[in-house]
Amino acid sequence: MVEGKEIRLRWRPDIVNIGGDRSIAISRGPYFFEDLRPDAKVKFRVGQFTSVWVKQRSGDWVVLFDGAGSPGPEVKDAQAAEEYLSHAPSACPAR
């Protein structure tokens, strides 16, 4: 999955919040999943993801949990998947 040979995954956070503990954050937003395998039954899927982040002593943020907040529907093609993704901000929201 990480190498992008069998699937392509794109996502954009549209909500990022830091908790009461300033070292924990959550991000949510739309994702676009494309199955690149020739025999894939479903080629394109969209949905909402949720990621929980923890800030390390170095200042770097690392993912503690990453998952689909809601399984998305199948979409007919890449253009429809891109349209779904386009409703999120192009840059991570900042406060």
N, CA, C and O atoms as a CHARMM CRD file, in Angstrom:
* protein
*
  380
    1    1 MET  N      0.82300  -1.18800   0.00000 PROA 1      0.00000
    2    1 MET  CA     0.00000   0.00000   0.00000 PROA 1      0.00000
    3    1 MET  C      0.87100   1.25700   0.00000 PROA 1      0.00000
    4    1 MET  O      0.58500   2.20400  -0.73200 PROA 1      0.00000
    5    2 VAL  N      1.91700   1.27500   0.80300 PROA 2      0.00000
    6    2 VAL  CA     2.77400   2.45000   0.92000 PROA 2      0.00000
    7    2 VAL  C      3.48600   2.74300  -0.40400 PROA 2      0.00000
    8    2 VAL  O      3.68100   3.90600  -0.75800 PROA 2      0.00000
    9    3 GLU  N      3.87000   1.70000  -1.12800 PROA 3      0.00000
   10    3 GLU  CA     4.58100   1.87600  -2.39200 PROA 3      0.00000
   11    3 GLU  C      3.66900   2.36500  -3.51500 PROA 3      0.00000
   12    3 GLU  O      4.16100   2.87600  -4.52100 PROA 3      0.00000
   13    4 GLY  N      2.35300   2.21900  -3.36500 PROA 4      0.00000
   14    4 GLY  CA     1.41900   2.69500  -4.38100 PROA 4      0.00000
   15    4 GLY  C      1.35800   1.84500  -5.63600 PROA 4      0.00000
   16    4 GLY  O      0.96700   2.34000  -6.69200 PROA 4      0.00000
   17    5 LYS  N      1.73600   0.57700  -5.54600 PROA 5      0.00000
   18    5 LYS  CA     1.72000  -0.28800  -6.72200 PROA 5      0.00000
   19    5 LYS  C      0.35200  -0.90200  -6.98500 PROA 5      0.00000
   20    5 LYS  O     -0.03700  -1.07600  -8.14000 PROA 5      0.00000
   21    6 GLU  N     -0.37900  -1.23000  -5.92700 PROA 6      0.00000
   22    6 GLU  CA    -1.68900  -1.86000  -6.10300 PROA 6      0.00000
   23    6 GLU  C     -2.84300  -0.92200  -5.82300 PROA 6      0.00000
   24    6 GLU  O     -3.94400  -1.11200  -6.34000 PROA 6      0.00000
   25    7 ILE  N     -2.59800   0.08000  -5.01700 PROA 7      0.00000
   26    7 ILE  CA    -3.65100   1.06700  -4.75200 PROA 7      0.00000
   27    7 ILE  C     -3.05200   2.47100  -4.73000 PROA 7      0.00000
   28    7 ILE  O     -1.85700   2.66100  -4.50400 PROA 7      0.00000
   29    8 ARG  N     -3.90300   3.41900  -4.96800 PROA 8      0.00000
   30    8 ARG  CA    -3.53300   4.83500  -4.84500 PROA 8      0.00000
   31    8 ARG  C     -4.49500   5.42400  -3.82100 PROA 8      0.00000
   32    8 ARG  O     -5.70900   5.24300  -3.92000 PROA 8      0.00000
   33    9 LEU  N     -3.94700   6.12500  -2.84400 PROA 9      0.00000
   34    9 LEU  CA    -4.75800   6.72400  -1.79400 PROA 9      0.00000
   35    9 LEU  C     -4.41000   8.19500  -1.69200 PROA 9      0.00000
   36    9 LEU  O     -3.24000   8.55500  -1.55800 PROA 9      0.00000
   37   10 ARG  N     -5.42200   9.04400  -1.75400 PROA 10     0.00000
   38   10 ARG  CA    -5.24500  10.48300  -1.57700 PROA 10     0.00000
   39   10 ARG  C     -6.23500  10.94200  -0.52300 PROA 10     0.00000
   40   10 ARG  O     -7.35000  10.42800  -0.44300 PROA 10     0.00000
   41   11 TRP  N     -5.82500  11.91300   0.28700 PROA 11     0.00000
   42   11 TRP  CA    -6.70600  12.42200   1.33800 PROA 11     0.00000
   43   11 TRP  C     -6.38400  13.87900   1.60500 PROA 11     0.00000
   44   11 TRP  O     -5.29900  14.36900   1.28900 PROA 11     0.00000
   45   12 ARG  N     -7.35700  14.55900   2.19500 PROA 12     0.00000
   46   12 ARG  CA    -7.18400  15.96000   2.57400 PROA 12     0.00000
   47   12 ARG  C     -7.90800  16.20400   3.88800 PROA 12     0.00000
   48   12 ARG  O     -9.12200  16.01300   3.96600 PROA 12     0.00000
   49   13 PRO  N     -7.19000  16.62000   4.91400 PROA 13     0.00000
   50   13 PRO  CA    -7.88700  16.95100   6.15600 PROA 13     0.00000
   51   13 PRO  C     -8.68900  18.23500   5.97600 PROA 13     0.00000
   52   13 PRO  O     -8.19200  19.21900   5.42800 PROA 13     0.00000
   53   14 ASP  N     -9.92800  18.21300   6.44000 PROA 14     0.00000
   54   14 ASP  CA   -10.69300  19.46200   6.44000 PROA 14     0.00000
   55   14 ASP  C    -10.96600  19.93900   7.86600 PROA 14     0.00000
   56   14 ASP  O    -11.45200  21.04900   8.07800 PROA 14     0.00000
   57   15 ILE  N    -10.64600  19.08500   8.83700 PROA 15     0.00000
   58   15 ILE  CA   -10.75200  19.46200  10.24900 PROA 15     0.00000
   59   15 ILE  C     -9.51600  18.92500  10.96700 PROA 15     0.00000
   60   15 ILE  O     -9.19200  17.74300  10.85100 PROA 15     0.00000
   61   16 VAL  N     -8.83000  19.78900  11.70400 PROA 16     0.00000
   62   16 VAL  CA    -7.69900  19.38500  12.53300 PROA 16     0.00000
   63   16 VAL  C     -7.87900  20.06200  13.88500 PROA 16     0.00000
   64   16 VAL  O     -7.97900  21.28600  13.96300 PROA 16     0.00000
   65   17 ASN  N     -7.91900  19.25900  14.95400 PROA 17     0.00000
   66   17 ASN  CA    -8.09400  19.80600  16.30600 PROA 17     0.00000
   67   17 ASN  C     -7.04100  19.23900  17.23700 PROA 17     0.00000
   68   17 ASN  O     -6.69800  18.05900  17.16500 PROA 17     0.00000
   69   18 ILE  N     -6.53300  20.09400  18.11100 PROA 18     0.00000
   70   18 ILE  CA    -5.61200  19.66600  19.16000 PROA 18     0.00000
   71   18 ILE  C     -6.41300  19.58500  20.44500 PROA 18     0.00000
   72   18 ILE  O     -7.21600  20.47000  20.74100 PROA 18     0.00000
   73   19 GLY  N     -6.19400  18.51900  21.21200 PROA 19     0.00000
   74   19 GLY  CA    -6.97400  18.28700  22.42800 PROA 19     0.00000
   75   19 GLY  C     -6.50100  19.13100  23.60600 PROA 19     0.00000
   76   19 GLY  O     -5.62100  19.98200  23.47100 PROA 19     0.00000
   77   20 GLY  N     -7.11200  18.87300  24.77300 PROA 20     0.00000
   78   20 GLY  CA    -6.71600  19.54100  26.00700 PROA 20     0.00000
   79   20 GLY  C     -5.26500  19.23500  26.32900 PROA 20     0.00000
   80   20 GLY  O     -4.53800  20.08900  26.83600 PROA 20     0.00000
   81   21 ASP  N     -4.84800  18.01200  26.03300 PROA 21     0.00000
   82   21 ASP  CA    -3.44000  17.63200  26.10700 PROA 21     0.00000
   83   21 ASP  C     -2.83700  18.07200  24.77700 PROA 21     0.00000
   84   21 ASP  O     -3.14600  17.47500  23.74600 PROA 21     0.00000
   85   22 ARG  N     -2.00000  19.08200  24.77000 PROA 22     0.00000
   86   22 ARG  CA    -1.49000  19.69600  23.54200 PROA 22     0.00000
   87   22 ARG  C     -0.62000  18.76500  22.70000 PROA 22     0.00000
   88   22 ARG  O     -0.15400  19.15500  21.63000 PROA 22     0.00000
   89   23 SER  N     -0.39800  17.54200  23.17100 PROA 23     0.00000
   90   23 SER  CA     0.39900  16.58700  22.39900 PROA 23     0.00000
   91   23 SER  C     -0.47100  15.57700  21.65800 PROA 23     0.00000
   92   23 SER  O      0.05300  14.62800  21.07500 PROA 23     0.00000
   93   24 ILE  N     -1.79200  15.76500  21.67000 PROA 24     0.00000
   94   24 ILE  CA    -2.70900  14.85600  20.97700 PROA 24     0.00000
   95   24 ILE  C     -3.59000  15.66900  20.03800 PROA 24     0.00000
   96   24 ILE  O     -4.13600  16.70300  20.42600 PROA 24     0.00000
   97   25 ALA  N     -3.72700  15.19900  18.80300 PROA 25     0.00000
   98   25 ALA  CA    -4.55300  15.89600  17.81400 PROA 25     0.00000
   99   25 ALA  C     -5.34800  14.87400  17.01400 PROA 25     0.00000
  100   25 ALA  O     -5.02500  13.68600  16.99100 PROA 25     0.00000
  101   26 ILE  N     -6.39300  15.36300  16.35900 PROA 26     0.00000
  102   26 ILE  CA    -7.20800  14.52800  15.47900 PROA 26     0.00000
  103   26 ILE  C     -7.38300  15.27200  14.16300 PROA 26     0.00000
  104   26 ILE  O     -7.54000  16.49300  14.14300 PROA 26     0.00000
  105   27 SER  N     -7.35400  14.52800  13.07400 PROA 27     0.00000
  106   27 SER  CA    -7.64600  15.11900  11.77100 PROA 27     0.00000
  107   27 SER  C     -8.69800  14.25400  11.08000 PROA 27     0.00000
  108   27 SER  O     -8.72400  13.03100  11.21900 PROA 27     0.00000
  109   28 ARG  N     -9.56400  14.93800  10.33100 PROA 28     0.00000
  110   28 ARG  CA   -10.62200  14.23400   9.59400 PROA 28     0.00000
  111   28 ARG  C    -10.78500  14.90200   8.24200 PROA 28     0.00000
  112   28 ARG  O    -10.45800  16.07500   8.06100 PROA 28     0.00000
  113   29 GLY  N    -11.29700  14.12900   7.30100 PROA 29     0.00000
  114   29 GLY  CA   -11.56400  14.68500   5.98600 PROA 29     0.00000
  115   29 GLY  C    -11.83300  13.59700   4.96600 PROA 29     0.00000
  116   29 GLY  O    -11.90500  12.41700   5.31100 PROA 29     0.00000
  117   30 PRO  N    -11.98200  13.99500   3.70400 PROA 30     0.00000
  118   30 PRO  CA   -12.29900  13.03500   2.65500 PROA 30     0.00000
  119   30 PRO  C    -11.06100  12.28000   2.16000 PROA 30     0.00000
  120   30 PRO  O     -9.94000  12.78800   2.19600 PROA 30     0.00000
  121   31 TYR  N    -11.30300  11.06100   1.70200 PROA 31     0.00000
  122   31 TYR  CA   -10.25400  10.29800   1.03100 PROA 31     0.00000
  123   31 TYR  C    -10.77500   9.77300  -0.29500 PROA 31     0.00000
  124   31 TYR  O    -11.98200   9.70200  -0.52800 PROA 31     0.00000
  125   32 PHE  N     -9.84400   9.41000  -1.15200 PROA 32     0.00000
  126   32 PHE  CA   -10.10700   8.86400  -2.48500 PROA 32     0.00000
  127   32 PHE  C     -9.19300   7.65500  -2.61700 PROA 32     0.00000
  128   32 PHE  O     -7.97500   7.77700  -2.48500 PROA 32     0.00000
  129   33 PHE  N     -9.76600   6.51100  -2.87400 PROA 33     0.00000
  130   33 PHE  CA    -9.05900   5.24000  -2.97300 PROA 33     0.00000
  131   33 PHE  C     -9.24000   4.70300  -4.38300 PROA 33     0.00000
  132   33 PHE  O    -10.36800   4.58900  -4.86400 PROA 33     0.00000
  133   34 GLU  N     -8.13200   4.37000  -5.05400 PROA 34     0.00000
  134   34 GLU  CA    -8.19800   3.76100  -6.38700 PROA 34     0.00000
  135   34 GLU  C     -7.46600   2.43000  -6.34800 PROA 34     0.00000
  136   34 GLU  O     -6.29100   2.37700  -5.98400 PROA 34     0.00000
  137   35 ASP  N     -8.14800   1.36200  -6.71700 PROA 35     0.00000
  138   35 ASP  CA    -7.54900   0.03000  -6.77500 PROA 35     0.00000
  139   35 ASP  C     -6.94500  -0.14500  -8.16400 PROA 35     0.00000
  140   35 ASP  O     -7.67900  -0.16600  -9.15200 PROA 35     0.00000
  141   36 LEU  N     -5.62700  -0.27200  -8.25800 PROA 36     0.00000
  142   36 LEU  CA    -4.92100  -0.33600  -9.53200 PROA 36     0.00000
  143   36 LEU  C     -4.81000  -1.75000 -10.08600 PROA 36     0.00000
  144   36 LEU  O     -4.33300  -1.93200 -11.20600 PROA 36     0.00000
  145   37 ARG  N     -5.23400  -2.74500  -9.33400 PROA 37     0.00000
  146   37 ARG  CA    -5.13900  -4.12800  -9.81900 PROA 37     0.00000
  147   37 ARG  C     -6.10400  -4.33300 -10.98300 PROA 37     0.00000
  148   37 ARG  O     -7.24300  -3.87100 -10.91900 PROA 37     0.00000
  149   38 PRO  N     -5.67000  -5.01800 -12.04900 PROA 38     0.00000
  150   38 PRO  CA    -6.53000  -5.21100 -13.22100 PROA 38     0.00000
  151   38 PRO  C     -7.82600  -5.96700 -12.91300 PROA 38     0.00000
  152   38 PRO  O     -8.83700  -5.75700 -13.58400 PROA 38     0.00000
  153   39 ASP  N     -7.80200  -6.83700 -11.91100 PROA 39     0.00000
  154   39 ASP  CA    -8.97800  -7.64900 -11.59800 PROA 39     0.00000
  155   39 ASP  C     -9.83800  -7.06300 -10.46900 PROA 39     0.00000
  156   39 ASP  O    -10.70800  -7.75100  -9.93700 PROA 39     0.00000
  157   40 ALA  N     -9.60300  -5.81600 -10.10800 PROA 40     0.00000
  158   40 ALA  CA   -10.35100  -5.19300  -9.00500 PROA 40     0.00000
  159   40 ALA  C    -11.83500  -5.10500  -9.34200 PROA 40     0.00000
  160   40 ALA  O    -12.21300  -4.68300 -10.43500 PROA 40     0.00000
  161   41 LYS  N    -12.66900  -5.51100  -8.38400 PROA 41     0.00000
  162   41 LYS  CA   -14.12200  -5.44700  -8.57100 PROA 41     0.00000
  163   41 LYS  C    -14.62300  -4.01300  -8.42200 PROA 41     0.00000
  164   41 LYS  O    -15.54100  -3.60000  -9.13100 PROA 41     0.00000
  165   42 VAL  N    -14.03000  -3.25600  -7.50700 PROA 42     0.00000
  166   42 VAL  CA   -14.37300  -1.84800  -7.29500 PROA 42     0.00000
  167   42 VAL  C    -13.10200  -1.04800  -7.54400 PROA 42     0.00000
  168   42 VAL  O    -12.12100  -1.22800  -6.82100 PROA 42     0.00000
  169   43 LYS  N    -13.08700  -0.18100  -8.53000 PROA 43     0.00000
  170   43 LYS  CA   -11.89100   0.59500  -8.88200 PROA 43     0.00000
  171   43 LYS  C    -11.73800   1.85200  -8.03200 PROA 43     0.00000
  172   43 LYS  O    -10.62600   2.20000  -7.63500 PROA 43     0.00000
  173   44 PHE  N    -12.84600   2.53300  -7.75000 PROA 44     0.00000
  174   44 PHE  CA   -12.78400   3.81200  -7.04100 PROA 44     0.00000
  175   44 PHE  C    -13.74900   3.81500  -5.86800 PROA 44     0.00000
  176   44 PHE  O    -14.87500   3.32600  -5.96700 PROA 44     0.00000
  177   45 ARG  N    -13.28700   4.37800  -4.74900 PROA 45     0.00000
  178   45 ARG  CA   -14.11900   4.50800  -3.56500 PROA 45     0.00000
  179   45 ARG  C    -13.73800   5.81600  -2.87000 PROA 45     0.00000
  180   45 ARG  O    -12.57500   6.22000  -2.88300 PROA 45     0.00000
  181   46 VAL  N    -14.71500   6.46300  -2.27300 PROA 46     0.00000
  182   46 VAL  CA   -14.47100   7.69400  -1.52100 PROA 46     0.00000
  183   46 VAL  C    -15.07200   7.54600  -0.13200 PROA 46     0.00000
  184   46 VAL  O    -15.92700   6.68800   0.08700 PROA 46     0.00000
  185   47 GLY  N    -14.63500   8.36800   0.79800 PROA 47     0.00000
  186   47 GLY  CA   -15.18100   8.32000   2.14800 PROA 47     0.00000
  187   47 GLY  C    -14.51600   9.34600   3.03800 PROA 47     0.00000
  188   47 GLY  O    -13.86100  10.26500   2.54800 PROA 47     0.00000
  189   48 GLN  N    -14.68000   9.19600   4.34100 PROA 48     0.00000
  190   48 GLN  CA   -14.11000  10.09200   5.33200 PROA 48     0.00000
  191   48 GLN  C    -13.12400   9.32100   6.20700 PROA 48     0.00000
  192   48 GLN  O    -13.42500   8.21500   6.65800 PROA 48     0.00000
  193   49 PHE  N    -11.94900   9.90100   6.44700 PROA 49     0.00000
  194   49 PHE  CA   -10.95300   9.26800   7.31200 PROA 49     0.00000
  195   49 PHE  C    -10.88600  10.00500   8.64900 PROA 49     0.00000
  196   49 PHE  O    -11.32400  11.14900   8.77300 PROA 49     0.00000
  197   50 THR  N    -10.32900   9.32200   9.63600 PROA 50     0.00000
  198   50 THR  CA   -10.03500   9.91200  10.94300 PROA 50     0.00000
  199   50 THR  C     -8.64100   9.45000  11.34600 PROA 50     0.00000
  200   50 THR  O     -8.34700   8.25500  11.29800 PROA 50     0.00000
  201   51 SER  N     -7.78300  10.38300  11.74100 PROA 51     0.00000
  202   51 SER  CA    -6.43300  10.05100  12.20800 PROA 51     0.00000
  203   51 SER  C     -6.19900  10.70700  13.56300 PROA 51     0.00000
  204   51 SER  O     -6.57700  11.85800  13.78000 PROA 51     0.00000
  205   52 VAL  N     -5.57500   9.96600  14.46700 PROA 52     0.00000
  206   52 VAL  CA    -5.19100  10.49300  15.77500 PROA 52     0.00000
  207   52 VAL  C     -3.67100  10.60900  15.77300 PROA 52     0.00000
  208   52 VAL  O     -2.96600   9.66400  15.41900 PROA 52     0.00000
  209   53 TRP  N     -3.17500  11.77600  16.17300 PROA 53     0.00000
  210   53 TRP  CA    -1.75100  12.09600  16.13900 PROA 53     0.00000
  211   53 TRP  C     -1.21500  12.32600  17.55600 PROA 53     0.00000
  212   53 TRP  O     -1.94000  12.78000  18.44200 PROA 53     0.00000
  213   54 VAL  N      0.06900  12.00500  17.75000 PROA 54     0.00000
  214   54 VAL  CA     0.75600  12.26100  19.01100 PROA 54     0.00000
  215   54 VAL  C      2.03800  13.02500  18.70000 PROA 54     0.00000
  216   54 VAL  O      2.80500  12.64700  17.81300 PROA 54     0.00000
  217   55 LYS  N      2.25900  14.11500  19.45100 PROA 55     0.00000
  218   55 LYS  CA     3.46200  14.92200  19.25000 PROA 55     0.00000
  219   55 LYS  C      4.61000  14.32800  20.05600 PROA 55     0.00000
  220   55 LYS  O      4.49100  14.11300  21.26200 PROA 55     0.00000
  221   56 GLN  N      5.70800  14.07000  19.38400 PROA 56     0.00000
  222   56 GLN  CA     6.88900  13.49500  20.01100 PROA 56     0.00000
  223   56 GLN  C      7.71900  14.59500  20.69000 PROA 56     0.00000
  224   56 GLN  O      7.51400  15.77900  20.42300 PROA 56     0.00000
  225   57 ARG  N      8.64200  14.21000  21.55500 PROA 57     0.00000
  226   57 ARG  CA     9.52000  15.18900  22.21700 PROA 57     0.00000
  227   57 ARG  C     10.31400  16.00800  21.20400 PROA 57     0.00000
  228   57 ARG  O     10.66500  17.16000  21.46300 PROA 57     0.00000
  229   58 SER  N     10.59500  15.40500  20.04700 PROA 58     0.00000
  230   58 SER  CA    11.35100  16.09500  18.99600 PROA 58     0.00000
  231   58 SER  C     10.52700  17.20300  18.33200 PROA 58     0.00000
  232   58 SER  O     11.06800  18.04900  17.62000 PROA 58     0.00000
  233   59 GLY  N      9.20100  17.18700  18.57800 PROA 59     0.00000
  234   59 GLY  CA     8.31000  18.15000  17.93800 PROA 59     0.00000
  235   59 GLY  C      7.58900  17.58400  16.72900 PROA 59     0.00000
  236   59 GLY  O      6.66200  18.20300  16.20700 PROA 59     0.00000
  237   60 ASP  N      8.01600  16.39900  16.27700 PROA 60     0.00000
  238   60 ASP  CA     7.36900  15.74300  15.14200 PROA 60     0.00000
  239   60 ASP  C      6.04400  15.12800  15.56400 PROA 60     0.00000
  240   60 ASP  O      5.91400  14.62300  16.67900 PROA 60     0.00000
  241   61 TRP  N      5.06400  15.17200  14.67400 PROA 61     0.00000
  242   61 TRP  CA     3.77700  14.51900  14.90500 PROA 61     0.00000
  243   61 TRP  C      3.79300  13.16800  14.21700 PROA 61     0.00000
  244   61 TRP  O      4.18500  13.08000  13.05300 PROA 61     0.00000
  245   62 VAL  N      3.37400  12.10500  14.91000 PROA 62     0.00000
  246   62 VAL  CA     3.28200  10.76200  14.32900 PROA 62     0.00000
  247   62 VAL  C      1.86200  10.23900  14.52700 PROA 62     0.00000
  248   62 VAL  O      1.16800  10.60800  15.47400 PROA 62     0.00000
  249   63 VAL  N      1.45400   9.37700  13.61200 PROA 63     0.00000
  250   63 VAL  CA     0.10300   8.82400  13.66200 PROA 63     0.00000
  251   63 VAL  C      0.03200   7.71800  14.71000 PROA 63     0.00000
  252   63 VAL  O      0.82800   6.78000  14.69500 PROA 63     0.00000
  253   64 LEU  N     -0.93300   7.84200  15.61700 PROA 64     0.00000
  254   64 LEU  CA    -1.20400   6.81300  16.60900 PROA 64     0.00000
  255   64 LEU  C     -2.25600   5.84900  16.07200 PROA 64     0.00000
  256   64 LEU  O     -2.15200   4.63800  16.26400 PROA 64     0.00000
  257   65 PHE  N     -3.26800   6.39100  15.40000 PROA 65     0.00000
  258   65 PHE  CA    -4.35000   5.59300  14.82700 PROA 65     0.00000
  259   65 PHE  C     -4.77600   6.24700  13.52500 PROA 65     0.00000
  260   65 PHE  O     -4.91300   7.46800  13.45100 PROA 65     0.00000
  261   66 ASP  N     -4.98600   5.43400  12.49800 PROA 66     0.00000
  262   66 ASP  CA    -5.43400   5.93900  11.20900 PROA 66     0.00000
  263   66 ASP  C     -6.49900   4.99100  10.69500 PROA 66     0.00000
  264   66 ASP  O     -6.24900   3.79600  10.54200 PROA 66     0.00000
  265   67 GLY  N     -7.67600   5.51200  10.43000 PROA 67     0.00000
  266   67 GLY  CA    -8.73500   4.63800   9.96200 PROA 67     0.00000
  267   67 GLY  C     -9.81300   5.38800   9.21900 PROA 67     0.00000
  268   67 GLY  O     -9.89900   6.61500   9.25900 PROA 67     0.00000
  269   68 ALA  N    -10.62400   4.61600   8.54800 PROA 68     0.00000
  270   68 ALA  CA   -11.75500   5.19200   7.81800 PROA 68     0.00000
  271   68 ALA  C    -12.83400   5.54900   8.82500 PROA 68     0.00000
  272   68 ALA  O    -13.33200   4.68400   9.54600 PROA 68     0.00000
  273   69 GLY  N    -13.18900   6.80900   8.87100 PROA 69     0.00000
  274   69 GLY  CA   -14.26800   7.24100   9.74700 PROA 69     0.00000
  275   69 GLY  C    -15.60300   6.75000   9.23800 PROA 69     0.00000
  276   69 GLY  O    -16.51000   6.47000  10.02200 PROA 69     0.00000
  277   70 SER  N    -15.72700   6.64300   7.93500 PROA 70     0.00000
  278   70 SER  CA   -16.93300   6.08400   7.33600 PROA 70     0.00000
  279   70 SER  C    -16.55000   5.44100   6.02900 PROA 70     0.00000
  280   70 SER  O    -15.85300   6.05200   5.22000 PROA 70     0.00000
  281   71 PRO  N    -16.99500   4.20900   5.80400 PROA 71     0.00000
  282   71 PRO  CA   -16.70300   3.58400   4.51700 PROA 71     0.00000
  283   71 PRO  C    -17.44200   4.34000   3.42600 PROA 71     0.00000
  284   71 PRO  O    -18.60900   4.70100   3.57700 PROA 71     0.00000
  285   72 GLY  N    -16.76000   4.56500   2.35600 PROA 72     0.00000
  286   72 GLY  CA   -17.35400   5.36200   1.29800 PROA 72     0.00000
  287   72 GLY  C    -17.98800   4.52900   0.20400 PROA 72     0.00000
  288   72 GLY  O    -17.73400   3.33000   0.08600 PROA 72     0.00000
  289   73 PRO  N    -18.81300   5.17700  -0.58700 PROA 73     0.00000
  290   73 PRO  CA   -19.44700   4.48200  -1.69800 PROA 73     0.00000
  291   73 PRO  C    -18.49000   4.30800  -2.87200 PROA 73     0.00000
  292   73 PRO  O    -17.47800   5.00200  -2.97800 PROA 73     0.00000
  293   74 GLU  N    -18.82200   3.39100  -3.73000 PROA 74     0.00000
  294   74 GLU  CA   -18.10600   3.24000  -4.98800 PROA 74     0.00000
  295   74 GLU  C    -18.46900   4.43500  -5.86600 PROA 74     0.00000
  296   74 GLU  O    -19.61900   4.87500  -5.87100 PROA 74     0.00000
  297   75 VAL  N    -17.49700   4.96100  -6.60600 PROA 75     0.00000
  298   75 VAL  CA   -17.77300   6.01300  -7.58100 PROA 75     0.00000
  299   75 VAL  C    -17.33800   5.50500  -8.94700 PROA 75     0.00000
  300   75 VAL  O    -16.51000   4.59900  -9.03900 PROA 75     0.00000
  301   76 LYS  N    -17.88900   6.08100 -10.00300 PROA 76     0.00000
  302   76 LYS  CA   -17.71100   5.50700 -11.33500 PROA 76     0.00000
  303   76 LYS  C    -16.33400   5.68900 -11.94800 PROA 76     0.00000
  304   76 LYS  O    -15.89000   4.84100 -12.72200 PROA 76     0.00000
  305   77 ASP  N    -15.64000   6.79100 -11.61400 PROA 77     0.00000
  306   77 ASP  CA   -14.34400   7.02600 -12.24900 PROA 77     0.00000
  307   77 ASP  C    -13.50000   7.99800 -11.44300 PROA 77     0.00000
  308   77 ASP  O    -13.94100   8.53500 -10.42600 PROA 77     0.00000
  309   78 ALA  N    -12.26600   8.21800 -11.91800 PROA 78     0.00000
  310   78 ALA  CA   -11.32700   9.09800 -11.21200 PROA 78     0.00000
  311   78 ALA  C    -11.85800  10.52800 -11.14200 PROA 78     0.00000
  312   78 ALA  O    -11.63800  11.21800 -10.14700 PROA 78     0.00000
  313   79 GLN  N    -12.54300  10.97500 -12.16600 PROA 79     0.00000
  314   79 GLN  CA   -13.07200  12.33900 -12.16900 PROA 79     0.00000
  315   79 GLN  C    -14.08600  12.52800 -11.03600 PROA 79     0.00000
  316   79 GLN  O    -14.07000  13.55800 -10.36200 PROA 79     0.00000
  317   80 ALA  N    -14.95500  11.55900 -10.82200 PROA 80     0.00000
  318   80 ALA  CA   -15.93800  11.64000  -9.73500 PROA 80     0.00000
  319   80 ALA  C    -15.24200  11.59900  -8.37400 PROA 80     0.00000
  320   80 ALA  O    -15.65300  12.29400  -7.44500 PROA 80     0.00000
  321   81 ALA  N    -14.19200  10.79100  -8.25400 PROA 81     0.00000
  322   81 ALA  CA   -13.43900  10.72000  -6.99600 PROA 81     0.00000
  323   81 ALA  C    -12.71600  12.04100  -6.72800 PROA 81     0.00000
  324   81 ALA  O    -12.71900  12.52600  -5.59700 PROA 81     0.00000
  325   82 GLU  N    -12.10500  12.61900  -7.74700 PROA 82     0.00000
  326   82 GLU  CA   -11.43700  13.91500  -7.60000 PROA 82     0.00000
  327   82 GLU  C    -12.43800  15.00300  -7.20700 PROA 82     0.00000
  328   82 GLU  O    -12.12100  15.87500  -6.39800 PROA 82     0.00000
  329   83 GLU  N    -13.63000  14.95300  -7.77100 PROA 83     0.00000
  330   83 GLU  CA   -14.67200  15.93300  -7.44400 PROA 83     0.00000
  331   83 GLU  C    -15.02300  15.84600  -5.95800 PROA 83     0.00000
  332   83 GLU  O    -15.17700  16.87000  -5.29200 PROA 83     0.00000
  333   84 TYR  N    -15.14700  14.62100  -5.44000 PROA 84     0.00000
  334   84 TYR  CA   -15.44100  14.41600  -4.01700 PROA 84     0.00000
  335   84 TYR  C    -14.34100  15.02500  -3.15200 PROA 84     0.00000
  336   84 TYR  O    -14.62300  15.70400  -2.16500 PROA 84     0.00000
  337   85 LEU  N    -13.09100  14.77800  -3.52700 PROA 85     0.00000
  338   85 LEU  CA   -11.94400  15.25900  -2.76900 PROA 85     0.00000
  339   85 LEU  C    -11.81000  16.78400  -2.85300 PROA 85     0.00000
  340   85 LEU  O    -11.30600  17.41600  -1.92500 PROA 85     0.00000
  341   86 SER  N    -12.25300  17.36200  -3.94500 PROA 86     0.00000
  342   86 SER  CA   -12.05000  18.78900  -4.18700 PROA 86     0.00000
  343   86 SER  C    -12.82000  19.69100  -3.22200 PROA 86     0.00000
  344   86 SER  O    -12.54600  20.88900  -3.15700 PROA 86     0.00000
  345   87 HSD  N    -13.75900  19.15100  -2.48600 PROA 87     0.00000
  346   87 HSD  CA   -14.53500  19.97100  -1.54800 PROA 87     0.00000
  347   87 HSD  C    -13.77500  20.28900  -0.26000 PROA 87     0.00000
  348   87 HSD  O    -14.19500  21.14900   0.51500 PROA 87     0.00000
  349   88 ALA  N    -12.65500  19.59800  -0.03100 PROA 88     0.00000
  350   88 ALA  CA   -11.83000  19.86600   1.14900 PROA 88     0.00000
  351   88 ALA  C    -10.79700  20.94100   0.80300 PROA 88     0.00000
  352   88 ALA  O    -10.48200  21.13600  -0.37100 PROA 88     0.00000
  353   89 PRO  N    -10.27000  21.63600   1.81000 PROA 89     0.00000
  354   89 PRO  CA    -9.24200  22.64300   1.55100 PROA 89     0.00000
  355   89 PRO  C     -8.01100  22.01600   0.90300 PROA 89     0.00000
  356   89 PRO  O     -7.70800  20.85100   1.16100 PROA 89     0.00000
  357   90 SER  N     -7.30400  22.76100   0.07800 PROA 90     0.00000
  358   90 SER  CA    -6.10000  22.24000  -0.56700 PROA 90     0.00000
  359   90 SER  C     -4.89400  22.24300   0.37900 PROA 90     0.00000
  360   90 SER  O     -3.88600  21.59300   0.09900 PROA 90     0.00000
  361   91 ALA  N     -4.99300  22.96900   1.49200 PROA 91     0.00000
  362   91 ALA  CA    -3.93100  22.98400   2.50600 PROA 91     0.00000
  363   91 ALA  C     -4.55700  22.65900   3.86300 PROA 91     0.00000
  364   91 ALA  O     -5.74100  22.90400   4.09200 PROA 91     0.00000
  365   92 CYS  N     -3.75300  22.11400   4.73600 PROA 92     0.00000
  366   92 CYS  CA    -4.21800  21.75400   6.07200 PROA 92     0.00000
  367   92 CYS  C     -4.72700  23.00800   6.79900 PROA 92     0.00000
  368   92 CYS  O     -4.04100  24.03000   6.81900 PROA 92     0.00000
  369   93 PRO  N     -5.90700  22.93600   7.38600 PROA 93     0.00000
  370   93 PRO  CA    -6.43800  24.09500   8.11300 PROA 93     0.00000
  371   93 PRO  C     -5.53600  24.47800   9.27900 PROA 93     0.00000
  372   93 PRO  O     -4.99800  23.60700   9.96300 PROA 93     0.00000
  373   94 ALA  N     -5.37200  25.76000   9.50300 PROA 94     0.00000
  374   94 ALA  CA    -4.55800  26.25700  10.63200 PROA 94     0.00000
  375   94 ALA  C     -5.39600  27.21900  11.46300 PROA 94     0.00000
  376   94 ALA  O     -6.29200  27.88900  10.94900 PROA 94     0.00000
  377   95 ARG  N     -5.09900  27.27400  12.72400 PROA 95     0.00000
  378   95 ARG  CA    -5.81300  28.21200  13.61000 PROA 95     0.00000
  379   95 ARG  C     -4.85300  29.22000  14.14900 PROA 95     0.00000
  380   95 ARG  O     -5.24700  30.10100  14.91400 PROA 95     0.00000
